[in-house]
């Protein structure tokens, strides 16, 4: 649930910042009459994301066990890729979002172009979120969990709360009521999400082993279920946050290590390379209050 809340918060805040930049620029440019096209693009993006999520759930229910494992494994790998791309993209693009979007708005001559800009800006975040949350929820509810945790309602509610929190933060940032050090926010959430993506990836490998695509199913590297009970509250917490398993196969553990070590190193190096020399410049620019 915490992992889904974090994903909803981060992806939702990215989308909220994008929308607030678009809205603030149109208002400052005395183009309030064009705002309806921005909201049309946002509403369309939300509709497409919800439809995509429902389609994923419907499709998975039509498959037999082996096909479900294969589909889940492929989606887990794709979701891990989405998370990785999202983390690195925001680490490098956060400070250039405003100028880039304002440049696109200046070039947009038709109202349909404005709607398309909002659709693409928010739709990408929405589709990523849908795929990641579906995979994360499926993986979490597929494990041995205590009574009351076996449904998907908890993780989905957590994700929705994260998105709603992000929308509220985006609104207050737009109004100038609060300021957030976005550099630090994206740094620490990036570190956590890399660990989340590693768990999703390793569980995807497990699914592919169950489907017979990859070898090594049943060959566990270690078993610490006597130390960390998967059915306990803390075992469920680790499973929900990082897709933790007490008895991973050799291939699951190898995938986790081969992902975390280079990705975490490259991410931290990118942050250090982009660190400004003046402390005052560390604050990411927020949309101009109106």
C-alpha positions in Angstrom: 0.0 0.0 0.0 2.8 2.4 0.8 4.5 1.7 -2.5 1.2 2.4 -4.4 0.7 5.6 -2.4 4.2 6.7 -3.3 3.7 5.9 -7.0 0.4 7.7 -7.0 1.9 10.7 -5.2 5.0 11.0 -7.4 3.2 10.4 -10.7 0.3 12.5 -9.6 2.6 15.4 -8.6 4.3 15.3 -11.9 1.0 15.5 -13.8 -0.3 18.2 -11.4 2.9 20.3 -12.0 2.6 19.9 -15.7 -1.1 21.1 -15.6 -0.3 24.0 -13.3 2.5 25.2 -15.6 0.1 25.1 -18.5 -2.7 26.9 -16.7 -0.4 29.5 -15.1 1.1 30.4 -18.4 -2.2 30.8 -20.2 -3.5 33.0 -17.4 -0.4 35.1 -17.4 -0.7 35.4 -21.2 -4.3 36.6 -20.9 -5.5 33.5 -22.7 -8.1 32.3 -20.1 -10.5 31.5 -22.9 -8.2 28.7 -24.0 -8.2 27.0 -20.5 -11.2 24.8 -21.5 -9.0 23.1 -24.1 -6.4 22.3 -21.5 -9.1 20.7 -19.2 -10.5 18.8 -22.2 -7.0 17.3 -22.8 -6.7 16.5 -19.1 -10.1 14.8 -18.9 -9.4 12.8 -22.0 -6.1 11.6 -20.5 -7.8 10.5 -17.3 -10.4 8.7 -19.3 -7.8 6.8 -21.3 -5.9 5.9 -18.2 -9.0 4.5 -16.4 -10.0 2.6 -19.6 -6.5 1.1 -19.9 -6.6 0.0 -16.2 -9.9 -1.7 -16.6 -8.8 -3.4 -19.8 -5.7 -4.8 -18.1 -7.9 -6.3 -15.3 -10.5 -7.7 -17.8 -7.8 -9.2 -20.0 -6.0 -10.9 -17.2 -9.2 -12.7 -16.0 -9.7 -14.3 -19.4 -6.4 -16.2 -19.3 -5.5 -19.6 -17.9 -2.9 -19.9 -15.1 0.1 -20.2 -17.4 -1.0 -17.4 -19.6 -1.7 -15.2 -16.5 1.8 -15.8 -15.3 3.3 -15.0 -18.7 1.2 -11.9 -19.0 2.0 -10.8 -15.4 5.7 -11.4 -15.9 5.9 -9.4 -19.1 3.8 -6.5 -17.5 6.1 -6.6 -14.5 9.2 -6.1 -16.6 7.4 -3.3 -18.6 6.3 -1.7 -15.3 9.9 -1.8 -13.9 11.1 -0.2 -17.1 8.4 2.6 -16.7 9.5 3.3 -13.2 13.2 3.4 -14.2 12.5 5.8 -17.1 10.3 8.0 -14.9 12.9 8.3 -12.2 15.7 9.2 -14.6 13.5 11.5 -16.7 12.4 13.6 -13.7 15.9 13.7 -12.3 17.1 15.5 -15.5 14.0 17.2 -16.8 12.4 18.8 -13.7 14.1 22.2 -14.2 13.3 22.4 -17.9 9.6 21.5 -17.7 8.4 25.0 -17.5 10.3 26.5 -20.4 9.6 23.5 -22.6 5.9 23.5 -22.0 5.6 27.3 -22.4 7.4 27.0 -25.8 4.9 24.4 -26.9 2.0 26.6 -25.9 3.5 29.6 -27.9 3.7 27.4 -31.0 0.1 26.0 -30.6 -2.1 28.0 -32.9 -5.3 25.9 -32.7 -7.3 24.9 -29.7 -7.0 21.3 -30.6 -3.2 21.7 -30.3 -3.7 22.9 -26.8 -5.8 20.0 -25.9 -3.2 17.6 -27.5 -0.4 19.2 -25.4 -2.4 18.6 -22.2 -3.4 15.1 -23.3 0.2 14.0 -24.0 1.6 15.7 -20.9 -0.9 14.1 -18.5 -1.7 10.9 -20.5 1.9 9.6 -20.4 1.8 9.9 -16.6 -1.6 8.3 -16.4 -0.8 5.3 -18.6 2.5 4.7 -16.8 0.7 4.9 -13.4 -2.1 2.5 -14.6 0.5 -0.2 -15.7 2.6 0.2 -12.6 -0.3 0.1 -10.2 -1.9 -2.9 -11.9 1.4 -4.9 -11.7 2.2 -3.8 -8.1 -1.3 -4.7 -6.9 -1.4 -8.0 -8.7 2.0 -9.0 -7.3 1.1 -7.9 -3.8 -2.2 -9.8 -3.7 -0.6 -12.8 -5.3 1.5 -13.5 -2.2 0.6 -15.2 1.0 -1.0 -12.4 3.0 -2.9 -12.3 6.2 -6.7 -12.3 6.3 -8.1 -9.0 5.2 -5.2 -8.2 2.9 -6.0 -10.5 0.0 -8.2 -8.0 -1.9 -7.0 -5.2 -4.2 -9.0 -2.5 -2.5 -6.3 -1.4 0.0 -3.5 -0.9 -2.6 -5.9 0.9 -5.0 -7.2 3.2 -2.2 -3.6 4.0 -1.2 -2.8 4.9 -4.8 -5.9 7.1 -5.1 -4.9 8.8 -1.8 -1.5 9.5 -3.2 -3.0 11.0 -6.4 -5.4 13.2 -4.4 -2.6 14.3 -2.2 -0.6 15.2 -5.3 -3.5 17.2 -6.8 -3.8 19.1 -3.6 -0.1 19.9 -3.5 -0.2 20.9 -7.1 -3.0 23.3 -6.5 -1.3 24.9 -3.5 2.0 25.2 -5.4 0.1 26.9 -8.2 -1.6 29.4 -5.8 1.8 30.1 -4.2 0.6 28.9 -0.8 3.4 26.4 -0.4 6.9 25.7 -1.8 8.5 22.2 -2.1 12.1 21.4 -2.7 11.4 19.3 -5.7 15.0 18.3 -6.1 15.0 16.6 -2.7 11.5 15.2 -3.3 12.4 13.5 -6.6 15.7 12.4 -5.2 14.4 10.4 -2.2 11.3 9.1 -4.0 13.6 8.1 -6.8 15.7 6.0 -4.4 12.6 4.3 -3.0 11.1 3.7 -6.4 14.2 2.0 -7.7 13.9 -0.5 -4.8 10.2 -0.9 -5.7 11.0 -1.4 -9.4 13.6 -4.0 -8.4 11.0 -6.0 -6.5 8.6 -5.7 -9.4 11.2 -7.0 -11.8 12.2 -9.9 -9.6 8.6 -10.9 -9.2 8.2 -10.7 -12.9 11.1 -13.1 -13.2 9.2 -15.4 -10.8 6.1 -15.2 -12.9 8.0 -16.1 -16.1 9.5 -19.1 -14.2 6.0 -20.2 -13.2 5.0 -19.9 -16.8 7.9 -22.1 -17.9 9.6 -19.4 -19.9 12.6 -19.1 -17.6 14.3 -22.0 -15.7 15.0 -22.5 -12.0 11.5 -22.5 -10.6 11.6 -24.1 -7.1 15.4 -23.6 -6.7 15.5 -21.2 -3.8 18.7 -19.3 -3.0 17.7 -19.0 0.7 14.7 -19.2 3.0 14.3 -16.7 5.8 10.6 -17.3 6.4 11.5 -18.4 9.9 12.9 -15.0 10.6 10.5 -12.8 8.5 7.1 -14.4 8.4 5.5 -13.5 5.1 2.1 -13.6 6.8 3.1 -11.2 9.5 2.3 -7.5 9.3 5.9 -6.5 8.7 6.3 -9.3 6.1 3.2 -8.0 4.4 4.6 -4.4 4.6 7.8 -5.4 2.9 5.9 -7.4 0.3 3.6 -4.5 -0.4 6.4 -1.9 -0.6 9.2 -3.8 -2.3 7.7 -7.1 -3.4 9.8 -8.8 -0.8 9.8 -12.6 -0.7 11.4 -14.7 2.0 12.5 -17.5 -0.3 13.6 -16.2 -3.7 14.9 -18.3 -6.5 18.5 -17.9 -7.7 17.2 -16.1 -10.8 15.0 -13.7 -8.8 17.8 -12.7 -6.5 20.2 -12.3 -9.4 17.7 -10.1 -11.3 17.2 -7.9 -8.2 21.0 -7.4 -7.7 21.8 -6.8 -11.3 19.1 -4.2 -11.5 19.6 -2.3 -8.2 23.4 -2.0 -8.2 23.9 -0.3 -11.6 20.6 1.6 -11.7 21.1 3.1 -8.2 24.7 4.0 -9.0 23.7 5.7 -12.3 20.8 7.6 -10.6 22.9 8.9 -7.8 25.7 9.9 -10.2 23.2 11.7 -12.3 22.0 13.6 -9.3 25.5 14.6 -8.3 26.4 15.7 -11.8 23.3 17.9 -12.0 23.8 19.4 -8.5 24.2 23.2 -8.8 27.1 25.0 -7.2 25.0 27.6 -5.4 22.7 26.2 -2.6 20.1 28.8 -3.4 19.6 27.3 -6.9 18.7 23.9 -5.5 15.0 24.8 -5.4 13.2 23.7 -8.5 11.1 26.5 -10.0 7.4 26.3 -9.3 4.6 27.7 -11.5 4.1 31.4 -11.1 1.3 32.2 -8.6 -1.8 33.9 -10.1 
